[in-house]
Amino acid sequence: MTDFVTKRALGSETTNYALFVADTYLEEDSILNNNAGTYSPAVGDVLCYDTGDSDKHKRYDAAIGTVVILGIVSAITVDQTTPTAVEAIKFATNATVRYASLGTDNVDTAPEKLALQNALRAKNINTED
């Protein structure tokens, strides 16, 4: 059986409209946080992994050049199916989000903001101011 993520219109389920723009599409995926203890995810974080740090998950940081954007954190749960409880992070991979609600580090200048917006757009994530 093929594994796929279906698109659905926002509004078909309870959604955080402070983060996601209504009447746009939302596709999501999920991962287990492999950096538990040092990264505490929050809804709205621009979720990345760091290729220079053993693929550890973290929040987007413009000062780190080795991060790869995965998406925007939309929900966090605790996965009890593993021998030790781990955080399951659900994240949007195709969405329209409100830029002011995003969690980032070191995005202080207009060029850094533009670089982040372009990197998000390359991941099918559009931003609104």
Secondary structure, 3 states (H helix, E strand, C coil): CCCCCCCEECCCCCCCCCCECCCCEEEEEEEECCCCCCCCCCCCEEEEEECCCCCEEEECECCCCCEEEEEEEEEEEEECCCCCCEEEEEEEEEEEEEHHHCECECCCCHHHHHHHHHHHHHCCEEEEC
